[in-house]
Amino acid sequence: MFQHANFLVRICQRVARSRKSFSRISKTDVLVIDVEGANQIIKLIPQSVKYEIFHARDELLHLNLKTVAFGLIYVFKGRSLWLAYVSACVRQFNPRVAVTYTDNAPYFHELAALFRSVHFIAVQNGNRFPDLIGGNCLPANRRYESTLLTFGEYDIESYRLQGTNFHEASACGSLKSSLSWSTRQYEVSKEQVCFDICFVSSSFIRDEEIWFQENKILATWLEEYLSINRHLTSVVAMRTGPKDQPDHELETRFYRKLFGDLITLRSRTSLESTYRTTDNSQLTVSCGSSVSIESLGRGNRSLICHPLYEPEGLPCPLQVSPAFILATLDRNVFFSKLSEFLNMTDNAFRANHQESIDFFCRPTATREIDTALKHYLRSSLK
């Protein structure tokens, strides 16, 4: 009884703090579900095509009479309150295509089974495997009627081996990385390399998360390595920017205390700023940041290390054995791999590991994801 009461209180609180619209919902051709990454997706929608962005995180609630009526019908059919609300809205938008950048949101893929006449396309926006904390990837042992566009075959294979399948899945690379790509700018960045090592900050706020613990261990190892090799120049590509207070201050204090003057800190000011920092470095290092995977696709050297993840815990028996992914608590193994990759050229790194690189992330320069998403949109809108 108390649980139900608390649930209703939470629902009322969410409704109270959200903007509300009581207006009629208009039909659209393309429905972009969730504001997250919506500005990236709409860049690939033809100008002549009508689209709408559906706020899926309580920023704006549609509370017209049809939403209430349809929502109640879906609740009586056994759908959760949230899925009933979203279903009621999608029914009114009546799109031909629905696209999201929140690829790991189960409700989006469940909608694909409920609205079979709509083509649901999910674009991967982050590294999903290994799922260290649970909930970072979609639930296992499911069949979804949606289309999934991933960084590489690794994600498709990982889902398949956990029993999760899709109507269609295609490895196309990173949309964010592709839309920020400029061949000329990349070439200039590589000609004017400023740093030997770029450490990509993954997490630093919630102490209980394994991401924080791994990030802290790896940063500590890197500080020791740089103390020994003082001729190396390094930068931290921070997860936050000046607008993200108080998190930005906490992150800055964390790294400044650890590294002192051994390293440069670069705040995240835009999607492009982090990519420019990795392009401007010889080697990208992280404990599994999406940027490290994307950096491979951009043609850079990259090293991912999971100090708290056992090798046998990897999500699937990989078709390739990537030398750029370590699962070790031995800092000397990490130091050795760092030195090996720093002494390589980008061309040598790609020549030695091209099969593995393509398996994890398709090349950004070919803009495969742009082509694929445009193709799906055009074919669904005919």
C-alpha positions as semicolon CSV with decimal commas, in nm:
position;residue;x (nm);y (nm);z (nm)
1;M;0,000;0,000;0,000
2;F;0,279;0,239;0,097
3;Q;0,467;0,144;-0,221
4;H;0,167;0,241;-0,435
5;A;0,130;0,567;-0,242
6;N;0,499;0,652;-0,294
7;F;0,467;0,569;-0,664
8;L;0,173;0,805;-0,703
9;V;0,360;1,079;-0,515
10;R;0,657;1,044;-0,751
11;I;0,427;1,059;-1,054
12;C;0,261;1,375;-0,921
13;Q;0,599;1,534;-0,855
14;R;0,716;1,458;-1,211
15;V;0,397;1,603;-1,358
16;A;0,419;1,912;-1,137
17;R;0,773;2,005;-1,245
18;S;0,715;1,948;-1,618
19;R;0,593;2,191;-1,880
20;K;0,249;2,092;-2,005
21;S;0,071;2,120;-2,337
22;F;-0,303;2,078;-2,370
23;S;-0,299;2,142;-2,743
24;R;-0,386;1,898;-3,017
25;I;-0,096;1,680;-3,141
26;S;-0,044;1,711;-3,516
27;K;0,042;1,425;-3,750
28;T;0,402;1,415;-3,870
29;D;0,617;1,214;-4,112
30;V;0,919;1,164;-3,886
31;L;0,904;1,152;-3,507
32;V;1,234;1,202;-3,326
33;I;1,183;1,044;-2,985
34;D;1,382;1,204;-2,701
35;V;1,557;1,540;-2,708
36;E;1,890;1,364;-2,644
37;G;2,081;1,386;-2,972
38;A;1,776;1,512;-3,161
39;N;1,974;1,802;-3,308
40;Q;2,212;1,544;-3,460
41;I;1,938;1,335;-3,618
42;I;1,740;1,622;-3,770
43;K;2,048;1,725;-3,971
44;L;1,990;1,416;-4,186
45;I;1,614;1,458;-4,234
46;P;1,532;1,602;-4,579
47;Q;1,420;1,965;-4,557
48;S;1,092;1,891;-4,733
49;V;0,995;1,629;-4,472
50;K;0,785;1,726;-4,172
51;Y;0,924;1,616;-3,836
52;E;0,850;1,662;-3,467
53;I;1,061;1,606;-3,156
54;F;0,889;1,415;-2,878
55;H;1,010;1,501;-2,527
56;A;1,059;1,168;-2,355
57;R;1,210;1,287;-2,027
58;D;0,927;1,489;-1,870
59;E;1,048;1,818;-2,021
60;L;0,707;1,857;-2,187
61;L;0,394;1,654;-2,118
62;H;0,109;1,632;-2,369
63;L;-0,210;1,626;-2,164
64;N;-0,487;1,679;-2,417
65;L;-0,808;1,477;-2,402
66;K;-0,696;1,223;-2,664
67;T;-0,375;1,152;-2,473
68;V;-0,573;1,087;-2,156
69;A;-0,832;0,872;-2,334
70;F;-0,583;0,666;-2,536
71;G;-0,354;0,640;-2,234
72;L;-0,630;0,491;-2,018
73;I;-0,712;0,238;-2,291
74;Y;-0,348;0,128;-2,305
75;V;-0,330;0,104;-1,925
76;F;-0,635;-0,123;-1,925
77;K;-0,455;-0,334;-2,187
78;G;-0,178;-0,392;-1,937
79;R;0,087;-0,142;-2,041
80;S;0,285;0,048;-1,781
81;L;0,175;0,406;-1,713
82;W;0,476;0,552;-1,896
83;L;0,448;0,320;-2,198
84;A;0,074;0,393;-2,213
85;Y;0,142;0,770;-2,217
86;V;0,411;0,744;-2,488
87;S;0,191;0,508;-2,693
88;A;-0,096;0,755;-2,673
89;C;0,128;1,032;-2,803
90;V;0,281;0,822;-3,083
91;R;-0,070;0,722;-3,193
92;Q;-0,157;1,089;-3,238
93;F;0,168;1,184;-3,410
94;N;0,101;0,887;-3,642
95;P;0,450;0,900;-3,802
96;R;0,584;0,683;-4,079
97;V;0,928;0,676;-3,916
98;A;1,035;0,708;-3,552
99;V;1,402;0,768;-3,474
100;T;1,588;0,790;-3,143
101;Y;1,943;0,851;-3,030
102;T;1,866;0,679;-2,699
103;D;1,932;0,335;-2,841
104;N;1,931;0,157;-2,503
105;A;1,582;0,275;-2,397
106;P;1,367;-0,043;-2,384
107;Y;1,038;0,145;-2,426
108;F;1,141;0,266;-2,774
109;H;1,196;-0,089;-2,896
110;E;0,873;-0,206;-2,729
111;L;0,686;0,063;-2,925
112;A;0,808;-0,099;-3,248
113;A;0,603;-0,409;-3,167
114;L;0,295;-0,200;-3,087
115;F;0,304;0,016;-3,401
116;R;0,399;-0,224;-3,679
117;S;0,324;0,028;-3,957
118;V;0,593;0,265;-3,823
119;H;0,963;0,205;-3,894
120;F;1,149;0,244;-3,561
121;I;1,521;0,323;-3,597
122;A;1,758;0,343;-3,300
123;V;2,100;0,504;-3,350
124;Q;2,373;0,400;-3,105
125;N;2,507;0,696;-2,907
126;G;2,740;0,528;-2,659
127;N;2,953;0,225;-2,577
128;R;2,721;-0,051;-2,452
129;F;2,954;-0,344;-2,381
130;P;3,084;-0,461;-2,146
131;D;2,782;-0,360;-1,936
132;L;2,967;-0,301;-1,609
133;I;2,677;-0,164;-1,403
134;G;2,374;-0,327;-1,565
135;G;2,113;-0,139;-1,765
136;N;2,363;0,017;-2,005
137;C;2,246;-0,213;-2,284
138;L;1,904;-0,352;-2,372
139;P;1,764;-0,650;-2,176
140;A;1,878;-0,998;-2,275
141;N;1,674;-1,264;-2,450
142;R;1,444;-1,031;-2,640
143;R;1,329;-0,996;-2,998
144;Y;1,268;-0,637;-3,112
145;E;1,095;-0,523;-3,431
146;S;1,317;-0,216;-3,456
147;T;1,625;-0,133;-3,664
148;L;1,951;-0,074;-3,476
149;L;2,242;0,121;-3,625
150;T;2,560;0,050;-3,427
151;F;2,922;0,161;-3,407
152;G;3,045;-0,181;-3,522
153;E;2,973;-0,553;-3,551
154;Y;3,095;-0,597;-3,193
155;D;2,770;-0,452;-3,054
156;I;2,552;-0,662;-3,284
157;E;2,745;-0,978;-3,195
158;S;2,733;-0,897;-2,823
159;Y;2,355;-0,852;-2,836
160;R;2,313;-1,172;-3,038
161;L;2,512;-1,374;-2,787
162;Q;2,298;-1,247;-2,499
163;G;1,988;-1,350;-2,692
164;T;1,880;-1,003;-2,806
165;N;1,786;-0,971;-3,173
166;F;1,640;-0,700;-3,394
167;H;1,433;-0,678;-3,710
168;E;1,749;-0,539;-3,867
169;A;2,091;-0,438;-3,732
170;S;2,365;-0,265;-3,924
171;A;2,719;-0,157;-3,829
172;C;2,765;0,198;-3,957
173;G;2,990;0,389;-3,715
174;S;2,922;0,682;-3,483
175;L;2,675;0,952;-3,590
176;K;2,817;1,214;-3,354
177;S;3,168;1,152;-3,475
178;S;3,058;1,150;-3,839
179;L;2,869;1,480;-3,819
180;S;3,169;1,648;-3,660
181;W;3,407;1,507;-3,922
182;S;3,607;1,730;-4,150
183;T;3,885;1,562;-4,344
184;R;4,080;1,886;-4,372
185;Q;4,041;1,974;-4,005
186;Y;4,148;1,621;-3,908
187;E;4,458;1,645;-4,124
188;V;4,548;1,980;-3,969
189;S;4,501;1,836;-3,618
190;K;4,731;1,544;-3,696
191;E;4,992;1,779;-3,846
192;Q;4,986;1,991;-3,530
193;V;4,973;1,722;-3,262
194;C;4,999;1,886;-2,921
195;F;4,984;1,588;-2,687
196;D;5,129;1,240;-2,662
197;I;4,844;1,105;-2,449
198;C;4,479;1,206;-2,421
199;F;4,308;1,059;-2,113
200;V;3,931;1,057;-2,167
201;S;3,747;1,112;-1,840
202;S;3,469;0,855;-1,801
203;S;3,319;0,915;-1,456
204;F;3,416;1,085;-1,134
205;I;3,105;1,176;-0,930
206;R;2,941;0,858;-0,795
207;D;3,197;0,671;-0,586
208;E;2,996;0,348;-0,580
209;E;3,002;0,300;-0,956
210;I;3,262;0,071;-1,107
211;W;3,313;0,333;-1,379
212;F;3,436;0,577;-1,117
213;Q;3,660;0,316;-0,957
214;E;3,814;0,212;-1,290
215;N;3,858;0,573;-1,397
216;K;4,034;0,653;-1,070
217;I;4,267;0,351;-1,093
218;L;4,358;0,425;-1,453
219;A;4,417;0,795;-1,381
220;T;4,642;0,700;-1,088
221;W;4,842;0,461;-1,308
222;L;4,876;0,730;-1,573
223;E;5,003;0,981;-1,316
224;E;5,273;0,732;-1,216
225;Y;5,366;0,668;-1,580
226;L;5,391;1,041;-1,654
227;S;5,601;1,099;-1,341
228;I;5,853;0,851;-1,481
229;N;5,827;0,978;-1,839
230;R;5,825;1,353;-1,786
231;H;5,909;1,426;-2,148
232;L;5,556;1,319;-2,248
233;T;5,280;1,577;-2,287
234;S;4,929;1,479;-2,181
235;V;4,576;1,615;-2,164
236;V;4,253;1,516;-1,991
237;A;3,947;1,542;-2,216
238;M;3,704;1,623;-1,939
239;R;3,351;1,489;-1,925
240;T;3,206;1,825;-1,820
241;G;3,229;2,191;-1,920
242;P;3,196;2,525;-1,739
243;K;2,816;2,514;-1,773
244;D;2,797;2,182;-1,585
245;Q;2,831;2,312;-1,232
246;P;2,899;2,192;-0,968
247;D;3,020;1,879;-1,153
248;H;3,279;2,068;-1,355
249;E;3,440;2,212;-1,043
250;L;3,450;1,867;-0,880
251;E;3,604;1,708;-1,189
252;T;3,864;1,985;-1,224
253;R;3,962;1,956;-0,858
254;F;3,989;1,576;-0,883
255;Y;4,233;1,580;-1,176
256;R;4,427;1,887;-1,064
257;K;4,493;1,729;-0,725
258;L;4,601;1,400;-0,885
259;F;4,816;1,525;-1,173
260;G;4,931;1,870;-1,064
261;D;5,122;2,026;-1,354
262;L;5,185;1,691;-1,526
263;I;4,880;1,729;-1,745
264;T;4,660;1,985;-1,926
265;L;4,287;1,991;-1,855
266;R;4,046;2,059;-2,142
267;S;3,681;2,121;-2,062
268;R;3,409;1,984;-2,283
269;T;3,253;2,282;-2,456
270;S;3,082;2,098;-2,742
271;L;3,057;1,756;-2,905
272;E;3,335;1,857;-3,140
273;S;3,574;1,976;-2,869
274;T;3,642;1,626;-2,735
275;Y;3,700;1,486;-3,084
276;R;3,942;1,770;-3,161
277;T;4,134;1,689;-2,844
278;T;4,166;1,319;-2,934
279;D;4,261;1,403;-3,294
280;N;4,523;1,640;-3,155
281;S;4,686;1,358;-2,954
282;Q;4,904;1,060;-3,040
283;L;4,715;0,812;-2,821
284;T;4,373;0,809;-2,655
285;V;4,340;0,626;-2,322
286;S;4,026;0,546;-2,119
287;C;3,847;0,279;-1,918
288;G;3,583;0,230;-2,185
289;S;3,460;0,572;-2,287
290;S;3,261;0,583;-2,610
291;V;3,514;0,841;-2,730
292;S;3,787;0,576;-2,721
293;I;3,585;0,354;-2,955
294;E;3,501;0,650;-3,177
295;S;3,867;0,752;-3,181
296;L;3,949;0,416;-3,343
297;G;3,696;0,493;-3,614
298;R;3,859;0,833;-3,667
299;G;4,190;0,662;-3,746
300;N;4,362;0,730;-3,413
301;R;4,551;0,504;-3,178
302;S;4,343;0,411;-2,876
303;L;4,392;0,203;-2,559
304;I;4,104;0,086;-2,340
305;C;4,182;-0,070;-2,003
306;H;3,938;-0,230;-1,756
307;P;4,138;-0,283;-1,435
308;L;3,837;-0,426;-1,247
309;Y;3,695;-0,647;-1,520
310;E;3,814;-1,006;-1,562
311;P;3,890;-1,119;-1,919
312;E;3,645;-1,407;-1,892
313;G;3,379;-1,152;-1,800
314;L;3,382;-0,998;-2,145
315;P;3,033;-1,017;-2,296
316;C;3,113;-1,247;-2,584
317;P;3,389;-1,460;-2,735
318;L;3,521;-1,199;-2,974
319;Q;3,579;-1,287;-3,334
320;V;3,904;-1,095;-3,298
321;S;4,140;-1,047;-3,003
322;P;4,184;-0,670;-2,981
323;A;4,527;-0,567;-2,857
324;F;4,386;-0,225;-2,772
325;I;4,154;-0,360;-2,499
326;L;4,308;-0,474;-2,171
327;A;4,142;-0,632;-1,867
328;T;4,412;-0,629;-1,603
329;L;4,495;-0,510;-1,252
330;D;4,865;-0,520;-1,334
331;R;4,984;-0,165;-1,397
332;N;5,301;-0,295;-1,562
333;V;5,093;-0,457;-1,836
334;F;4,924;-0,120;-1,885
335;F;5,260;0,064;-1,888
336;S;5,400;-0,181;-2,144
337;K;5,104;-0,139;-2,380
338;L;5,119;0,240;-2,341
339;S;5,485;0,244;-2,444
340;E;5,420;0,006;-2,734
341;F;5,142;0,219;-2,881
342;L;5,324;0,548;-2,824
343;N;5,618;0,416;-3,024
344;M;5,391;0,326;-3,317
345;T;5,270;0,551;-3,595
346;D;4,897;0,579;-3,670
347;N;4,954;0,395;-3,998
348;A;5,140;0,111;-3,826
349;F;4,867;0,085;-3,560
350;R;4,597;0,059;-3,826
351;A;4,797;-0,188;-4,033
352;N;4,841;-0,417;-3,730
353;H;4,486;-0,389;-3,595
354;Q;4,257;-0,294;-3,887
355;E;4,034;-0,600;-3,857
356;S;3,977;-0,538;-3,486
357;I;3,923;-0,165;-3,540
358;D;3,655;-0,223;-3,805
359;F;3,486;-0,481;-3,582
360;F;3,447;-0,224;-3,302
361;C;3,381;0,091;-3,506
362;R;3,335;0,154;-3,875
363;P;3,559;0,427;-4,022
364;T;3,429;0,779;-3,967
365;A;3,576;0,922;-4,288
366;T;3,344;0,709;-4,506
367;R;3,034;0,860;-4,337
368;E;2,854;0,523;-4,350
369;I;2,611;0,618;-4,075
370;D;2,496;0,930;-4,263
371;T;2,432;0,725;-4,576
372;A;2,254;0,447;-4,387
373;L;2,019;0,674;-4,190
374;K;1,932;0,878;-4,500
375;H;1,861;0,554;-4,687
376;Y;1,627;0,423;-4,416
377;L;1,446;0,756;-4,398
378;R;1,398;0,780;-4,776
379;S;1,284;0,419;-4,815
380;S;1,034;0,450;-4,527
381;L;0,892;0,779;-4,654
382;K;0,820;0,662;-5,010
